[in-house]
């Protein structure tokens, strides 16, 4: 039996196969804090933010907040 992959390894593999970024939790006490594994193999810290709208819109600020505005996620 092979050992199970770690959560970061699994997230990176899933992102690569899907061709989309995958969020997975950090050990942070902040509920909005995540790691983001991108399809190209990049891993960065990310925050998942929700709006105060009646139907929330979720955005992320995955480590590139210094150069681009948060974009709505596709779901």
Residue pairs with C-beta under 8 A, 6 or more apart in sequence:
5 13
7 24
7 25
8 24
8 35
8 37
8 43
10 24
11 22
11 23
11 24
11 35
11 37
12 22
12 37
12 41
12 43
14 22
14 37
15 21
15 22
15 37
15 38
15 39
16 39
16 41
18 39
19 39
20 39
21 36
21 37
21 38
21 39
21 62
22 36
22 37
23 34
23 35
23 36
23 46
23 48
23 60
24 34
24 35
24 37
25 33
25 34
25 35
26 33
26 34
26 35
26 45
30 47
32 47
32 48
32 49
33 45
33 46
33 47
34 45
34 46
34 47
34 48
35 43
35 44
35 45
35 46
36 43
36 44
36 45
36 46
36 60
36 62
36 63
37 43
38 44
44 62
44 63
44 64
45 62
45 63
46 60
46 61
46 62
46 63
47 60
47 61
47 62
48 58
48 59
48 60
49 58
49 59
49 60
49 61
49 70
50 56
50 57
50 58
51 57
51 58
51 59
57 72
58 72
58 73
58 75
59 70
59 71
59 72
59 73
60 70
60 71
60 73
61 70
